[in-house]
Amino acid sequence: MAEAAQKLYDLLKADANCKSLLAKNLTQERFDLLKDKTTKFGGTLADCIRSGCENTDSGVGVYASDPDAYTVFAPLLDAVIKDYHKVSELNHPNPDFGDVDKLDFGDLDPEGNLIVSTRVRVGRSHDSYGFPPVLKLEDRVEMEKKTVEALNKLEGELKGTYYPLTGMTKETQKQLTDDHFLFNDSDRFLRAAGGYNDWPTGRGIFFNDNKTFLVWVNEEDHLRFISMQKGGNLKEVYVRLVKAIKALESSGLSFAKREGLGYLTFCPSNLGTTLRASVHIKIPKLSQTPDFKAFCDKYNIQARGIHGEHTESVGGVYDISNKRRLGLTEIQAIQEMRRGVPVIAEEKKLGG
């Protein structure tokens, strides 16, 4: 156990140019303290650091082996979390989605000129299972079964169909790819962390008939809930997601949380509210101004290309989302993204 961790640690230290949060926070002292520990799911320090040691160009470089890792390997994980989320204390509040009947926002772009689409997503982990490095094939199958049973109880506009990746027909595959619903196994950081073990067993996609509510099962996280639609109606998108989360909690799914950290996810960069609210928005003028990044930072929002992190904008369309996930409630995170959409007013000012 300690031997596997030692080999990985040596790899990490051999790259003097490594700038990951793992390299910065895994001191010799912390390594010695943690190298022999094991979580109740059988997770080890090696499981947590493997990806970052084998890929020294990682940004974060750490994954939790399981929910218990956030307690057992806290000296390392807490340091990385504080660093990534830019917080000095880990005192994440209890979940609060706000009163969905009294929201003070609706459509962020009533004229429909700038916002192409809106989506809000959260990640969730089953509290009785580990994360990818410690999961066995039968765990994945069992977890998928429990999830699908809960998804099949959804009613009204949330009612939909589950499509397992195993045995998926070429037609379904093409349709889901065209809809940008399908996930794949091409991320080397995730692969090194065990994210694709037993691929594609236990993975799948659920979506409702209107294609406005989507669930990824056993992709990076056990569960990703995504609510989305064309246009800028953030209220409709958010309310749909909150209803889905509450319905799934009441149909028997129990999610991993930890005091001070909120909801737990495989990668420490996502935990807390786990909530990412985003709009695809046309800002060809504003995005070309020299102060664009400073403008986004001022409002705690993040701008990236429409095909996700590290991608370029296409035709002046950017993905604008809330940057903070930890240390605030869900409703505060949504409000932060909404207030960051003055990019609309700014773009109009510039004649966009």
C-alpha positions in Angstrom: 0.0 0.0 0.0 2.6 2.5 1.1 4.9 1.1 -1.6 2.4 2.0 -4.4 2.0 5.5 -2.9 5.8 5.9 -2.6 6.3 5.1 -6.3 3.7 7.6 -7.3 5.1 10.3 -5.0 8.6 9.8 -6.5 7.1 10.3 -10.0 5.4 13.5 -8.9 8.6 14.9 -7.2 10.7 13.9 -10.3 8.9 16.6 -12.3 10.3 19.9 -11.0 8.0 21.9 -13.3 4.8 20.3 -11.9 2.4 23.1 -10.9 -0.6 21.1 -9.8 -2.4 21.6 -6.5 -1.4 18.1 -5.6 2.4 18.9 -6.0 1.9 22.1 -4.0 0.0 20.5 -1.1 1.4 17.0 -0.8 4.4 17.7 1.4 6.7 15.0 2.7 5.2 15.4 6.1 1.6 14.9 4.8 2.7 12.0 2.6 4.3 10.2 5.6 1.2 10.9 7.7 -1.2 9.4 5.1 0.6 6.7 3.1 -0.5 3.8 5.4 -4.1 4.9 5.9 -7.1 3.1 4.4 -10.8 4.3 4.2 -13.8 2.1 5.1 -14.3 1.6 1.4 -10.7 0.3 1.0 -9.4 3.5 -0.5 -5.7 4.4 -0.2 -3.6 7.5 -0.7 -2.3 5.9 -4.0 -5.9 5.9 -5.3 -6.3 9.6 -4.6 -3.0 10.8 -6.1 -2.5 8.3 -9.0 -3.8 10.5 -11.7 -1.9 13.6 -10.6 1.4 11.7 -10.3 1.1 10.0 -13.7 -0.1 13.2 -15.3 2.1 15.9 -13.9 0.5 18.5 -16.2 -2.8 18.2 -14.1 -4.4 21.3 -12.7 -5.7 19.7 -9.5 -4.2 16.3 -9.6 -6.3 14.7 -6.7 -9.4 12.6 -6.7 -11.1 11.2 -3.6 -11.1 7.4 -3.6 -14.5 7.4 -1.9 -16.7 9.6 0.4 -14.7 8.6 3.5 -11.5 9.8 1.9 -12.6 13.4 2.7 -12.2 12.4 6.3 -9.3 10.0 6.3 -7.1 12.0 3.9 -8.4 15.4 5.1 -4.9 16.8 5.7 -4.2 16.7 2.0 -7.8 17.1 0.6 -8.7 20.0 2.8 -5.6 21.9 1.8 -6.4 21.3 -2.0 -10.0 22.3 -1.5 -9.1 25.5 0.3 -6.6 26.3 -2.5 -8.9 25.5 -5.4 -12.0 27.1 -4.0 -10.1 30.1 -2.6 -11.6 29.8 0.9 -9.7 30.0 4.2 -12.3 28.0 6.2 -14.3 24.9 5.3 -17.7 25.9 6.7 -20.0 25.2 3.7 -23.6 26.0 4.7 -26.5 23.5 4.7 -28.2 23.0 1.4 -30.8 25.8 0.5 -32.4 25.9 -2.9 -34.5 28.9 -2.0 -38.3 29.1 -2.3 -38.9 28.2 -5.9 -42.4 29.8 -5.8 -40.9 33.2 -5.0 -37.8 33.5 -7.2 -37.0 37.1 -8.2 -35.7 36.2 -11.7 -37.2 34.7 -14.8 -36.0 35.0 -18.4 -32.6 36.7 -18.5 -32.9 37.6 -22.2 -36.6 38.2 -22.9 -35.9 39.5 -26.4 -34.1 36.3 -27.2 -31.2 38.0 -29.0 -28.1 37.0 -27.0 -28.7 33.8 -24.9 -28.7 30.6 -27.0 -29.4 28.2 -24.2 -29.4 27.8 -20.4 -28.4 24.9 -18.2 -27.9 24.1 -14.5 -26.3 20.9 -13.3 -25.3 19.3 -10.0 -23.3 16.2 -9.1 -24.3 13.6 -6.5 -22.7 10.5 -5.0 -24.5 7.6 -3.4 -23.4 7.6 0.2 -23.1 3.8 0.4 -20.6 3.4 -2.5 -17.0 4.4 -3.1 -15.8 6.4 -6.1 -14.3 4.8 -9.3 -10.9 3.7 -7.9 -12.5 1.3 -5.4 -15.6 0.2 -7.2 -16.0 -3.4 -8.5 -18.0 -4.3 -11.5 -20.9 -5.6 -9.4 -21.0 -2.3 -7.5 -21.4 -0.4 -10.7 -24.2 -2.7 -11.8 -26.0 -2.5 -8.4 -25.6 1.3 -8.3 -27.0 1.6 -11.8 -30.0 -0.6 -10.9 -30.8 1.5 -7.8 -30.5 4.7 -9.7 -32.7 3.5 -12.6 -35.4 2.3 -10.1 -35.5 5.9 -8.7 -35.5 7.5 -12.2 -38.4 5.3 -13.3 -40.5 6.9 -10.5 -40.2 10.4 -11.9 -43.5 11.8 -13.1 -44.9 14.7 -15.1 -42.4 16.6 -17.3 -39.5 14.7 -15.6 -40.7 11.3 -16.8 -38.3 9.8 -19.3 -36.3 6.8 -20.5 -33.0 5.3 -19.5 -30.5 4.3 -22.2 -27.6 2.1 -20.9 -24.3 2.4 -22.7 -23.9 -1.4 -22.7 -25.5 -2.8 -25.8 -26.5 0.7 -27.2 -27.5 0.6 -30.8 -25.6 2.6 -33.4 -28.8 4.7 -34.1 -29.3 5.6 -30.5 -25.6 6.4 -30.2 -25.7 8.7 -33.2 -28.9 10.4 -31.9 -27.4 11.0 -28.5 -24.1 12.3 -30.0 -26.0 14.7 -32.2 -27.9 16.0 -29.2 -24.6 16.4 -27.3 -25.9 14.1 -24.6 -23.4 11.3 -24.9 -20.3 11.2 -22.7 -17.2 9.2 -23.7 -14.0 7.6 -22.2 -11.4 10.0 -23.6 -10.1 12.0 -20.6 -6.6 10.7 -19.7 -6.7 12.3 -16.2 -10.0 10.5 -15.4 -8.7 7.3 -16.9 -5.6 7.3 -14.7 -7.9 7.8 -11.7 -9.8 4.7 -12.5 -12.8 6.6 -14.0 -13.2 4.3 -16.9 -12.7 0.9 -15.2 -15.2 -1.7 -16.5 -16.2 0.7 -19.2 -19.1 0.8 -20.4 -20.7 -1.4 -17.7 -23.0 0.4 -15.3 -23.1 3.7 -17.3 -26.0 5.3 -19.1 -28.1 8.3 -19.8 -31.6 9.2 -18.8 -33.6 12.0 -20.3 -37.2 13.2 -20.3 -39.4 13.3 -23.3 -38.8 17.1 -23.9 -35.0 16.6 -23.6 -34.9 19.3 -20.9 -33.8 17.0 -18.0 -30.9 14.7 -18.3 -29.1 12.3 -15.9 -25.6 10.9 -16.5 -25.1 7.7 -14.6 -21.6 6.7 -13.5 -19.8 9.0 -15.8 -17.2 10.9 -13.6 -19.6 11.1 -10.7 -22.2 8.5 -9.7 -24.8 11.0 -10.8 -25.0 14.2 -12.8 -28.4 15.9 -13.0 -28.7 18.4 -15.8 -31.7 20.7 -16.5 -31.5 22.7 -19.8 -33.4 24.4 -22.5 -33.1 26.8 -25.4 -33.2 30.6 -24.6 -32.6 32.4 -21.3 -35.3 31.3 -18.9 -33.1 30.5 -15.9 -36.2 30.2 -13.6 -37.7 27.3 -15.6 -34.4 25.5 -15.8 -33.6 25.9 -12.1 -37.1 25.0 -10.8 -37.1 21.8 -12.9 -33.7 20.8 -11.4 -34.8 21.4 -7.8 -38.0 19.4 -8.4 -35.9 16.5 -9.8 -33.4 16.5 -6.9 -36.3 16.5 -4.3 -38.2 13.8 -6.2 -35.1 11.5 -6.4 -34.3 12.1 -2.7 -37.8 11.1 -1.7 -37.7 8.0 -3.9 -34.9 6.4 -1.8 -31.6 7.8 -3.0 -29.3 8.9 -0.3 -26.4 11.3 -1.2 -23.0 11.6 0.4 -22.4 14.9 2.3 -19.8 16.0 4.9 -20.1 18.8 7.5 -18.4 21.9 6.2 -17.9 20.5 2.7 -21.5 20.0 1.4 -22.2 17.3 -1.2 -19.2 15.2 -2.0 -17.9 14.4 -5.5 -15.1 12.4 -7.0 -13.1 15.5 -7.8 -12.7 18.0 -5.0 -13.1 20.9 -7.5 -16.9 20.1 -7.8 -18.0 19.6 -4.2 -20.1 21.9 -2.0 -23.2 22.9 -3.9 -21.7 21.0 -6.9 -23.9 23.5 -8.8 -22.8 24.9 -12.2 -25.3 27.3 -13.8 -24.4 28.4 -17.3 -25.7 30.2 -20.4 -24.4 30.0 -23.9 -24.4 33.6 -24.9 -23.4 35.7 -27.9 -20.9 38.3 -26.8 -18.6 38.9 -29.9 -17.8 42.5 -28.9 -17.4 42.2 -25.1 -15.3 39.0 -25.4 -12.7 40.9 -27.5 -12.2 43.7 -25.0 -8.9 43.6 -23.1 -10.8 43.8 -19.8 -13.1 40.8 -20.5 -11.4 38.5 -17.9 -11.3 41.2 -15.2 -15.0 41.8 -15.9 -15.8 38.2 -15.4 -13.7 38.0 -12.2 -15.4 41.0 -10.8 -18.7 39.1 -10.9 -17.3 35.7 -9.9 -18.2 34.2 -13.2 -16.2 32.1 -15.6 -16.1 32.3 -19.4 -15.1 29.3 -21.5 -15.7 27.9 -25.0 -19.0 26.2 -25.7 -17.5 22.8 -25.8 -16.3 22.9 -22.2 -13.1 23.8 -20.4 -10.0 24.6 -22.4 -12.0 25.1 -25.7 -12.2 28.2 -27.9 -15.3 30.3 -28.5 -17.3 29.6 -31.7 -18.7 32.7 -33.5 -18.5 34.8 -30.4 -20.6 32.4 -28.3 -19.3 31.8 -24.8 -20.3 29.6 -21.9 -20.7 31.9 -18.9 -21.1 30.2 -15.5 -20.8 30.8 -11.7 -17.3 30.2 -10.5 -17.9 29.5 -6.8 -19.4 26.2 -5.7 -18.2 26.1 -2.1 -19.1 28.3 0.9 -22.4 29.5 -0.4 -25.9 28.0 -0.8 -27.4 26.7 -4.0 -29.7 29.7 -4.3 -26.8 32.1 -3.8 -24.8 30.3 -6.5 -27.7 30.7 -8.9 -28.0 34.4 -8.0 -24.3 34.9 -8.5 -24.5 33.6 -12.1 -27.7 35.6 -12.7 -26.0 38.8 -11.5 -23.0 38.0 -13.7 -25.1 38.2 -16.8 -24.7 42.0 -16.9 -22.5 40.8 -19.8 -25.8 41.3 -21.7 -26.1 45.0 -20.9 -22.4 45.4 -21.5 -22.5 43.7 -24.9 -25.5 46.0 -25.9 -23.6 49.0 -24.8 -20.8 48.0 -27.2 -23.3 47.7 -30.0 -23.6 43.9 -30.0 
